Structures are given as structure tokens and as C-alpha cells.
Amino acid sequence: MKDTADFVDWFRSAAPYIHGFRGKTFVIAFGGELVADDGFVQLAHDVNLLNSLGVRLVLVHGVRPQVEARLTGNGASIHYVQGLRVTDDAALACVKEAAGTVRVEIEALLSLGIANTPMAGADIRVASGNFVTAQPLGVIDGVDLLHTGEVRKIDAAAIRRRLDQFDIVLLSPIGYSPTGEIFNLSLEDVATQAAVELAADKLIFLMEPDGVPGKGKAILNALTVNEARQLLDKARKLPEDVSYYLPCAIQACTQGVKRAHLISRHRDGALLSELFTRDGVGTMVTPAPLETLRPASIDDVGGIIGLIEPLERDGILVRRSRELLEMEVERFLVLEFDGVIAGCAALYPFPEEHAAELACLAVAADYRGRGFGNLLLAHVEKHGKQAGFKRLFVLTTRTEHWFEERGFVESSPDKLPQGKQALYNYKRRSKVLEKPI
């Protein structure tokens, strides 16, 4: 029964993400190692699930280990400049062969329909083609990179047409020039430019480490673009994949992509865990902080009710009807975290006494311990001071110590504004605390 209850709780918590992702565009990039190590089988199951939920998917694969194996087998020399392969004629032949082989293997795995597997009944169509126009990188550090190129243009309109037909688009790290030349590209360049041109909602890199390392063995759960830049500027030694993909995540988020994720390719289900759980399992990069404070609107009433109902049942907050909330919603401030209402507070003015009541301060249980209550209180105090109020008061039955730790002192009901005194519930016997602002 506990397992069932846990599943129900998880499914309910995932529901907002399921609704939110339908019709959104995700670009998912992974190296050739995932295919070489047979790791794409599990990823194919997760890709199938996302596709069935209505997510528009663009997959970008790499071929580095496959190319290395072919060059080594042929006894050819291997040269890199600043992490980029010098692609001579022999290397280009290996790139074309490897890209074709890996693409076919991925398409085959996405076509699985074996009974009693996550792919049973799947009807996935995969589209690939000359969606990427490239140009030569030229000479770097005095070395001509020959057939190594960079993305010049992504045919976003053609990709969107295939996505509109519910196809999964598969991009290889190869580009073509208008003169018919073929160029070897890096998968991160293709993925980043595709995400930007498509205005993707997410760019996801699957890599060797679990995410961007923090202190000790911890993984940084979320970074803003500015925080990610500061991390790179510290010149701290980062895992090789992170040093490749984190700058790409920054570039994408500064050019219109809403989120970028760096997750482990080794962890089974990492993609689903990152997307459908609150904290994820890797590192998410965002253009701006995830939390947003803003005035509430009528559309937020449902979210506010879901937030305060558990506290009302426990007697911590006074019960408010939906009708009352709809009438007083302009008094409320909400704190959003990644699109979910995680906290709220209300400010009721008593202008004749130059006082205001802080009411209905609440933070969802899943988001406590992040300082959201302090953010809400600070914003209410600032707003009250700007409005000309001299003191802020609050009525509470359970949280007096929390408010006292933040400068409130105990008062009494007869110190309340006249209008509030008339409404004071002596049966509830709420503590009155106030603070000058």
C-alpha cells in the first residue's frame, strides 16, 4: 500500500510537468558513446514516452568513438586542435561511414515494438536529412582543420514541418555547403544552433558526469546564466564534458532557449527524473533565477487554494472561500518557482492607522527551507513602506517564533486597528505581533 501511495503522490506531482510539456520542443544531444555502449536502448524507451506525451523531439547524436575506432583500425593518424578534430580526407570518409551507421542503429532502436516492453505499440517515425548547412572552420592556431566545419544555418522551417507531423527529427554531426561539400561538425554546435533556431523550450545534454560539480561530491542543481559564467571564469578544473557543454548551455539560454540541462548518460531514467521531478538529477541552466515574485491575478486563485488548503485544515490559516479569494486576489503576492506557485502572502491596508496586516503567508511543503518565506516577507515589508504604512502586524496561532526571529514583537488585540478589532476571533485566540517598517 505504501508503494501505491508513493506512486500516486509521484504521479500527481508529475502532472503539472506532463501538462506543461505537451507541444513543447526539446533538443536532446548525446555522444556516440551512448550508442557504442548499448545505452541508447533505455533512452529510446524514454524518448518514446516523451513522444507519446506530445513533446516535439529533436535528437542530435555524436560519432566520436565510432570515428576513432575506424581511424585506429585503418592505421590513420588522429589530430585535434582545441578539442576539434582535424578532418582530412581519410577522417572524413570515417566520419561519413560512422554517421551513417549510428543513424541507422538509432532509427532501428526507435522502431522497436516488442510486446511487454516500454516500446510496445510505439509508432515512431524518424526524419533525418540535409537540415544543416555548414561552412569550414578554417585555420586555428596555424593548423588548417580541412573538412571540420561549423554550423552556418539550420533549416528550422523544414524541421518544424516534420515535428508538426509528429516525427522525431534526428540530426547527425554532418553539414553540407551550397557547393556540395561535406563537413564534420561537433554535436554540441549542431544541438545548440538547432535549439536556438527552433526557439526550443529545452536543450538537454547527456554526458559522462552527473552534472556540474559543486562543493565536495555535490552536483549543482540549478544555475543562472550569470552563475554559470562565474563558474567558468574561476578557471576551476571541470570535467571534460562539462567544459564542452556548459558554454553551449549559456549560449542557448542567452539566445532564447528557456532551459538547458546537463545530465548523466549512465543513470537509467535520468532524462525522465530530470524532467518530471522537482529537483531533478542533474544541472539545469536558466536565463534568470527560477523564482519570481509578482502580484497575483485571477488565474492564480486555483494555485493559491491548493497552497493554503492543507494549512487551513490544520488550523494554521483562517479558511477562505474561493469567492473571497477571487474578490481579494489583488491583495495577494505569489512566488513562482519554475512556473509553479510555491508561496503566497497578502497585505491588507488600514490607512487611517498607517498600518497594514500581513496575512496568509504560506510556502508549499516541497519548497520550504529555500528562504522563500523570507523573500515574501521582505517584499511585503518593502511594499508596505512604499505605501506609507508605519507598522505591519500579523495574527498567528502556530508561527509566532518565526515572526519574532524576524523582528516582530508581541502585541495585543486592543492595539489592532479598529476595523480589525471588530473582526478579531476571541475563540481562535490568535497571537498578535507587530513590527515597525
N, C-alpha and C positions, 0 to 999 in steps of 0.2 A: 504493500500500500504506500509506503514511503517513496519507493521508486516511482510509482504512478503519480503521486503528488508532486514530486520533484520535476517530473516530465511536464505535467500540466503547468506548473509555475514557470518553467523554462519556455514552454511554447507560448504562454501568454506574454512573457517578457520579450519574446522574439517577434510578436505580432506587429508592433509598430515598424520594425525594420522590413518585414515582409511586405507590408502595405507601401512603405516608403520607397522600396527598391523597384517596384513594378514600373516598367517603361524607362528605367534609368540605364545609362550606358557605362559599362565597366570595361576598362582595358587591363588585361591580366598578362603579365610578362614573366617568362621563366626561361632559364638556361637549358641548353641541350642535355645537361646532366640529369634533369628530371626524366627525360625520355630514356637516356642511356641506362639509368638505374632502375628502370621499370616503375618509377614513381608516378608516371602520368595516369596509370590505371585508376588510382584513387582520386586524382584530380579530375579525371573525366567524369566520375560519379558526381562530384560536387558541381562541376560545370553543368552537367545535365540538370541537376536540381535547380540551379540558378536560372537556367534557360526555361525550365517549366514554371518558374515563378514570374516569368515575364521580364527578366533582366536582359538587356541588349548587350551581347558579349563580343569583344574583340580580343583574340588571343594572339600574343606575339612570342615566338619561340626563338631560342638561340641554337647554335650548332658548333660551338667552340670545341667540345671534347670529340665530336664526330670528325671535325676537320683535322684536329691534332692527330687522331688515330690514323687517318688516311695519309697525312703527310709523313708521319713516322714510318708507316708501312711502306711508303714509296721511297724512303730514304731521303726525302727532301728537307731542306733547311727551314727553320722556323724563326722568324724575326718579328719583334714587337718594338714599337716606339710609343712611349707614354701610354702603354696598355692597349695600343691599337696594332692589329696585325698588318705587316707589310704584305700585301696580297699581290704576288707576282702571278704569272700565267699558270704555273703549277698549282699554286694555292687556290687560285680562282676556280680551277677545274674541280678541286676537292670541295670547295665551298658549294658549288652548284650541285655536285653529287650528294653531299651531306644534307643540304637544304631540301632537296627533292625526297630523299629517303625519310628524313624526320617528318616532313609534312605528310607523307603518305601514312606513316605509322600513327601520327596523331589523328588523322582522319579515320583510320581504321578503328582506333580505340574509341573515338566518339560515335562510331556506328554500332557499337555493341548493343545487343538486345537480348541477352541471355536471361531466361526466366529465373526468378528468385535472386536477382541482383538489383542494385540501385539503378541499373540502366534498362531494366525490363520495360518494354513498351515505349522506350525513347524513340523519337522520330526526329533526330537532329540532322539538319543539313549544314554542311560546312562550305563556305565560299572562300576561295583564295584567287589571287590573280595579280595583275600588274597595278596595284593600288599605290605603289610608292615610286616616286620619281627621285632620282639621286644625282649627285654630282661628285666629282673627285675631291678628296681632301687635299691633295697636292703634296707639298713638301713640308715636313715638320722636323725641326732640329737637323736640317740639312739632308734628310732622308725622304726620297720620293716614295709615298705609300702606294703608288701604282693604282691597282684596282680597288683599293679601300676608299670608300666614299662616305658621304653624309646625306641625310635626307634633305631634299630640295622642296618637295611638295608631297602632301598626302591627298589622294583623291577622296576627300571626305564625302562628297555628294554620292559617289558610287558606293562607298561603304554604307552610307545611311540607307540607300535603296535596298541593299541586301539585308540590313538589320530590320528594315520595315517588313521584309518577307519572313522574319523570324529566323533567319540564318545566323549561324555563328561565323564570324569573319576571322580567318586565320592568316596572319601576316608573317612571312619569313624575313630574315635579316638580309634581304637582297633588294636592290633597287635598280631601276632602269633609267637610262638617259634618253632624251628625244632622238639622239643619233643611234640608238640601239645598243649602247654599251651596257655592260652589267657590272654592278659594284657590290662589294662586300660591305655590309653595314653592321653596326653594333645593335644588339637587340634593345638596349636602353634608349638609343637615339630613335629607333623606329617607334617604340612604345610611347616615349614622351611626346614626340611630334604627333602621333596619331591621337593621343589623349587630348592634346591642345587643340588640334584641328577639329576634332569631334565635339569639343567642349564637354568632355566626359565628366561624369559625376565622380568616378573613382579611377585612379591608376594604381595598380597593385603589382608589386614586385615580389616574386618568390625567390628566396636566396638561401645561402648557407646558414648564417646565424639566425637567431630567433627574432631579432630586431636591432634597433640602435642601442648599444650598450650604455648603461648609466653607471652609477657607483656600484662597486663590487660586481656581483653577478646579475644585478637587476637590469631589466630592459625598460627603456623609456617608453611609457605607454602612449604619450602624445607629445608632439612638438608643434609649435607655430613655426612659420617660415623664418621669422627672426631668430627664434631659439635654435633652429637647425643651422642657420648661418653662423651663429655664435659658436656652436659646437664645432663646425668645420674650421672656423678661424682660430680656434685654440690649438690647432695643429696636433691634437692628440691622435695617437695611432688608432685607427679604426679598422675593423675587419675589411678585407678587400671588397667584398660585395657592397658593404655599406658605403665605402668611399666612391663606388660607381653609382649607386642608386640614389643616395640621399641628395646629391646635387640635382639629379633628374626630378626628384620629388619636389624640391624647391622651385625649379624652373616651371614645372607643370602647375603648381599651386599659384605662382605669380602670373600665370598666363591663362587663368580661367578655370582650371580643373579644381573641383571643390574639395577633394580629399585625395591623399596619396598614402599608400600602406606598404610597409616593408615587413614581410612575414617569412617564417621558415618554410623551406620546401620539404624538410624532413619530418615535420609534425603532421601526422594524419589528421585531416579535418581542419587544418589551420585556417584555410580560407573561410570556411563556414563559422568557425569560432571567432574569427576577427570581425566578420560582418554581422553576426546575429547575437553577439553578447555585448553587454555594456562596456566592459573594459577591454575586450579583445585579447589577443595573444601576441601581438607584435607591436610595431610602432606606427602611429598614424600622424601624418603631417597635414596641417591645416593652414590656410592663408591667415587666419586670425584666431584668437582664443575661442575655444568651444563654447564657453559660457557667455550668454548675452542677457543683459538686464534691459527690460523695456516695459512701457505701460501695457497693461492687459487690454484686450479687446473682447468683444462679444464671442468671438471664435474660441477664446481661451477658457470659457466657463466650464466646459466639459473636463478639460485638463485640470482646472483648479479643484473641481469637485472630486476627481479621482485622487488628488493630492491630499485634501483635507478630510475626506470621509473617514479614513482609519483613525485620525486624531479626534474626530468628533465622537466616534463610537467609544473611544477610551476616555471621553470626558475632558480631554486636554483643551479642545477648542469648543466654542459655543456652536451649536448646529445652525447652519444657514441653508435655506431652501434655494433651489435653482432660481426661482423667481427673484429672490432677494439679491442673489449674486448677479443676475443679469441687470438689475436696477442699479447696483453699486459697483459694477465692474470697473468704472473709471477711477475708483479709489484704489485699485489693485495694481501692484507691480509684479511681474513674473520674471523668473530667472530660467532661461532656456539653456539646456546643455545638449548640444548636438541635435537640436530640433525637438527635444523632449522637455516638457515643463518639469523642472526639478525643484522649484521653490517658488514661494509667493509671499507677499506681505501687503497690508492695506494701511492707508493713512486717512484718518477721519478728522477733519478740522473743527476746531471750536474757536473761531476767530475773535469773539468778544473777550475771551480769557487768554488770547495769544497762546493757545495750547493746541496740541494735536494728539490723537490716540494712535498708537501703533497696534494694529490688530491682525490676527490671522497670519502671523509669521510662521511659516511651515516649510520644511525641507523634506523631500521624499526619503524614505529609509535607505534606499540604494545609493543616495548621494550625500549622506551625512559623513562628516569627517573631512570634507574638502574645503571648509571655510565659507560655504555658501550662505549660511546664516549671518555671518559677519558682513558679507557683501550686501545682503539685503538690508540689514540694519544700518550700515553706513550710508547706503543710498537714500533710505527713508530719512535719516537724520539730515543729510545734505539738502534734500528736497524741502523738508520742514523748515530748516533755517532760511533757505532762499525765499520761502513763502512768508517769512516774518514771524514765525512762531518762536516763543521763548522757551517752551518746555515740551517734552514728549513724555507721555505716560502710557502705561501698559497694564492690563489686568491679566493675571495668570494664576492657575491653581497648581501647576506642576514644575514650572521652569524659573522660579524666582532667582535661584542661584546663578543661572546662565545670564540673566539680565543684570544682576548685581555685579558679576565679574566684568561687565561692560559699562559700568558707571552709573547704573540705576540705583536709587535708594528707596527704601520702603516708605510709603506714604499712607494715607487713609482715605476711605470713601468720601469723607466730607471735604477733602481737598480737590475732589474732581470738579470739573466744570459743571454748572447747574444742569445743563442738558443731559450730561452723562450720569449725574447723581440720580436723576429721575428714572434712569433705566437700570441702575445697579441692582443685581440679583443677590439679595442677602442670603438666600438658601444656598447659592453656589459658593459664596464667601471667597471670592477671588481676591488674591493679594493685589494691592495697588502699588506700583513702583513708578517713579518718575525720574527724569533726567533733564538738566538744563541743556539747551542746544544753541 
